[in-house]
Amino acid sequence: MKIFVTGTAGFIGSQLAHSLLDDGHEVVGLDNFNDYYNVQLKLDRHARLEGRKGYTGIRGDLTDYELLTDAVKLHQPQLVCHLAAQAGVRYSLTHPFAYQKANLEGHLNILEVCRHAKISRLVYASSSSVYGGNKKVPFSESDPVDNPISLYAATKKADELMSHTYSHLYGLQTVGLRFFTVYGPWGRPDMAMWMFTKAMLAGEPIQVFNHGDMKRDFTYVDNIIAGIKASLFTAGLDPYEIFNLGNNNPENLMDMIRLIAKTLGVEPKMEMLPMQPGDVPATYADISKAHKKLGYTPHTPIAEGIPKFVKWYKEYHRI
């Protein structure tokens, strides 16, 4: 099949594109290579794709509706996987309009393009952040998500609502994926695992929020890719779907820190700090729905995934 993927210079988008190409599909990728984090990393990810047979890359922005329309008309994909977005909870506190443009206007543009092009299925990235301050764990897709505690989370919830509207009004099949703390090779420099690894190698202290009393459902990227592909190709899904894609196994932040330190062979220096605004103490995915309908079964514990990330990090930075 031919699949249009947004965010192919990003962490998850680039990995998905490689996996789809490995399976023999054609991929048309879009990215704007913004400077939210190191642009060179995005260029390096994308360079690995550009040499591959079956891949076509487009440099463009989600807010450019005409460009999106022309791209879909020209390439005529059967499916769209929309992974591009403005990420980051803390960044949304200081750069709110970046989220309005990319996550609201951009998502609406994708919905409109898919509607007019009669795309058979749109899969898009939501986030575990939509669960906000929910106290009930594990988080289930049926839980209320009406109390976001960051603008980033609010935009992702809005994306789900807009998608529901388009499924209801126009029969566009939409599948929203709530990702839980994705990590692995070619990951993001703004996430804790990357920042901790970088600081520990430099002998610098790491910032540990909520004094280390946090849990995260760390999910290895290969498992996420398997879940995305199942969301693209599994028959019999409802017109509007939401799935949690997590590891179903929340890990203590301090255990993650100790495992990175052990893998690096260093003693971590820690600056213990209070909780950051917009953050949550724990995430924990109930993946029973994804397992039942998609066959989603994550299988990578952090004891296996973190050493893989550290190995890649050192190789990429020639350490």
C-alpha positions in Angstrom: 0.0 0.0 0.0 0.9 3.7 -0.2 0.9 5.4 3.1 1.2 9.1 3.9 3.1 9.6 7.2 3.6 13.0 8.8 6.5 13.6 11.1 9.0 11.3 9.3 12.0 13.2 10.6 10.7 12.7 14.1 11.5 9.8 16.5 8.4 7.6 16.0 7.6 8.7 12.5 11.0 7.8 11.1 11.0 4.4 12.8 7.5 3.7 11.4 8.5 4.7 7.9 11.5 2.3 8.0 9.3 -0.5 9.3 6.6 0.1 6.6 9.3 0.1 3.9 10.7 -3.1 5.3 7.3 -4.6 4.8 7.2 -3.5 1.1 4.9 -0.5 1.4 5.5 2.8 -0.2 5.8 5.8 2.2 5.3 9.5 1.4 6.7 11.4 4.4 6.2 15.0 5.5 8.1 17.0 8.0 8.9 20.7 8.6 12.2 20.1 10.5 11.4 22.7 13.1 13.9 23.7 15.8 12.1 22.5 18.9 15.1 20.3 19.4 18.4 19.7 17.5 17.6 19.9 13.8 20.7 17.9 12.9 19.2 14.9 14.6 16.0 15.2 12.4 18.2 15.6 9.3 20.1 12.5 10.2 17.0 10.5 10.8 15.5 11.6 7.5 18.8 11.0 5.6 18.5 7.3 6.4 15.1 7.3 4.8 15.8 9.3 1.7 18.1 6.6 0.3 15.5 3.9 0.5 13.5 2.6 -2.3 9.8 3.4 -2.0 10.3 6.5 0.1 9.3 10.1 -1.0 10.1 12.9 1.4 8.3 16.3 1.4 9.5 19.3 3.4 6.4 21.2 4.5 4.2 22.4 7.4 0.9 21.0 8.7 -0.5 24.5 8.6 0.0 24.7 4.8 -3.3 23.3 3.7 -2.7 23.7 0.0 0.6 21.8 0.2 -1.1 18.9 2.1 -3.9 18.8 -0.4 -1.6 18.8 -3.4 0.6 16.1 -1.8 -2.3 13.8 -1.3 -3.7 14.4 -4.7 -0.4 13.8 -6.4 0.6 10.6 -4.4 -2.9 9.2 -3.7 -2.2 7.3 -0.5 -4.7 4.8 0.7 -3.9 5.4 4.4 -2.7 8.4 6.5 -0.7 8.1 9.7 -0.5 11.5 11.3 2.4 11.6 13.9 3.7 15.2 13.4 2.9 17.5 16.3 4.3 20.0 18.7 5.4 17.8 21.5 6.4 18.5 25.1 4.4 19.4 28.2 6.8 21.9 29.7 7.4 23.7 26.3 3.6 24.3 26.1 3.9 26.5 29.2 6.2 29.0 27.4 5.2 28.6 23.7 1.4 28.1 23.6 0.9 29.3 20.1 3.2 26.6 18.7 0.6 24.1 19.9 -2.4 26.1 18.6 -0.8 26.1 15.1 0.6 22.5 14.9 -1.7 20.5 17.0 -5.0 22.2 16.4 -4.8 23.9 13.0 -2.5 21.2 11.7 -4.8 18.3 12.9 -7.8 20.0 11.4 -6.0 20.4 8.1 -5.2 16.6 8.1 -8.9 15.8 8.8 -10.1 18.0 6.0 -7.5 16.6 3.5 -8.5 13.0 4.4 -12.2 13.8 4.1 -11.9 15.3 0.7 -9.5 12.6 -0.6 -11.8 9.9 0.8 -8.9 8.3 2.7 -10.0 4.9 4.1 -8.4 5.3 7.5 -6.6 8.0 9.5 -4.4 6.9 12.4 -3.1 9.7 14.5 -1.0 10.3 17.6 -2.7 11.3 20.8 -1.0 11.1 24.2 -1.2 9.7 27.7 -1.2 13.3 28.8 -4.9 13.5 28.1 -5.5 11.6 31.4 -4.4 14.7 33.3 -4.6 14.3 37.0 -6.6 11.1 37.0 -6.1 9.2 40.2 -7.5 5.8 39.0 -4.9 3.5 37.6 -4.3 1.9 35.2 -5.6 4.5 32.8 -8.4 3.1 30.6 -9.8 4.5 27.3 -13.2 4.7 29.0 -11.9 7.0 31.8 -13.0 10.6 31.8 -10.4 12.9 30.2 -12.0 16.3 30.8 -9.4 17.7 33.1 -6.1 18.3 31.2 -3.4 19.9 33.3 -1.2 21.2 30.4 -2.0 23.0 27.1 -0.3 20.1 25.3 -2.7 17.7 26.8 -5.7 20.0 26.0 -4.6 20.1 22.3 -4.4 16.3 22.1 -7.8 15.9 23.7 -9.1 18.5 21.2 -7.6 16.3 18.3 -9.6 13.3 19.6 -12.8 15.4 19.7 -12.3 16.8 16.2 -11.6 13.3 14.9 -14.8 12.0 16.5 -16.7 14.8 14.7 -15.3 13.9 11.4 -16.0 10.2 11.9 -19.6 11.0 12.8 -20.3 13.6 10.1 -18.3 12.3 7.2 -17.7 8.6 7.8 -13.9 9.1 8.0 -12.5 6.2 10.0 -10.1 7.6 12.7 -7.9 5.8 15.1 -6.3 7.8 17.9 -3.3 6.3 19.8 -2.5 7.5 23.3 1.3 6.9 23.5 2.9 6.3 26.9 6.5 7.6 27.4 8.1 6.2 24.2 11.9 5.6 24.3 14.6 3.9 22.3 17.3 4.5 19.6 16.9 7.7 17.6 14.8 9.1 20.5 14.1 12.7 21.5 16.6 15.0 23.3 13.9 16.7 25.3 12.9 13.4 27.1 14.3 12.3 30.5 16.1 9.2 29.3 18.2 11.2 26.8 18.9 14.1 29.2 19.9 11.8 32.0 22.2 9.8 29.7 23.8 13.0 28.4 24.3 14.5 31.9 25.7 11.4 33.4 28.3 10.9 30.7 29.4 14.5 31.2 29.6 14.1 35.0 26.8 16.7 35.5 23.9 16.4 37.9 20.5 15.4 36.6 17.3 17.1 37.7 14.9 14.7 39.4 11.4 16.1 39.8 9.0 15.3 42.6 12.1 14.2 44.5 12.1 11.0 42.4 8.6 9.9 43.5 7.4 9.3 40.0 6.4 6.4 37.8 6.3 6.1 34.1 5.0 3.4 31.7 8.1 3.4 29.6 7.4 1.9 26.2 10.1 0.7 23.9 9.7 2.2 20.4 9.6 -1.2 18.6 6.5 -2.1 20.5 4.9 1.2 19.7 5.6 0.7 16.0 3.9 -2.7 16.1 0.9 -1.1 17.6 0.8 1.7 15.0 1.0 -0.8 12.2 -1.8 -2.9 13.7 -3.9 0.3 13.9 -3.3 0.9 10.2 -4.0 -2.6 8.9 -6.3 -4.5 11.3 -9.7 -5.1 9.8 -13.0 -4.7 11.6 -12.2 -1.6 13.7 -15.0 0.8 14.5 -15.4 4.1 12.7 -13.9 6.0 15.7 -11.3 4.3 17.9 -9.0 5.3 20.7 -6.3 3.0 22.0 -3.7 3.1 24.7 -0.3 2.0 23.5 1.9 1.6 26.6 3.9 -1.1 28.3 1.3 -1.9 31.0 4.1 -1.8 33.6 4.9 1.5 35.3 8.5 1.8 36.4 9.9 3.9 39.3 11.8 6.9 38.0 14.7 6.1 40.4 14.9 2.5 38.9 15.3 4.0 35.5 18.0 6.3 36.7 19.9 3.5 38.4 19.6 1.3 35.2 21.1 4.1 33.0 23.9 4.7 35.5 24.6 1.0 35.7 24.7 0.7 31.9 27.1 3.7 31.7 29.2 2.5 34.6 28.8 5.8 36.5 27.5 7.1 39.8 24.7 9.6 39.1 24.7 13.1 40.7 21.1 14.1 41.4 19.4 17.5 42.1 16.1 16.6 43.8 13.4 19.1 42.8 9.6 19.6 43.4 7.0 18.6 40.8 7.0 20.7 37.6 3.7 22.5 36.6 1.7 20.4 34.1 3.4 17.1 35.1 1.8 14.1 36.7 3.2 11.7 39.3 2.4 8.5 37.5 1.3 7.0 34.1 0.0 3.5 33.7 -1.7 2.1 30.5 -4.5 -0.4 30.6 -3.8 -2.0 27.2 -6.5 -4.7 27.3 -8.5 -3.0 24.5 -5.5 -2.7 22.2 -4.6 -6.3 23.0 -8.1 -7.5 22.2 -8.7 -5.5 19.0 -5.2 -5.1 17.7 -3.3 -8.0 19.1 -1.0 -5.5 20.8 1.5 -7.2 23.1 4.5 -5.2 24.3 7.4 -7.3 25.3 10.4 -5.1 26.1 11.2 -4.4 29.7 13.4 -1.4 30.6 16.2 -3.8 31.6 16.4 -4.7 27.9 15.3 -1.4 26.3 17.5 1.1 28.2 20.8 -0.7 27.3 19.7 -0.6 23.7 19.1 3.1 23.9 22.4 3.8 25.6 24.3 1.7 23.1 22.8 3.7 20.2 23.4 7.0 22.0 27.1 6.3 22.4 27.4 5.1 18.9 25.5 8.2 17.5 27.7 10.6 19.5 30.9 8.5 18.8 31.5 8.2 22.6 
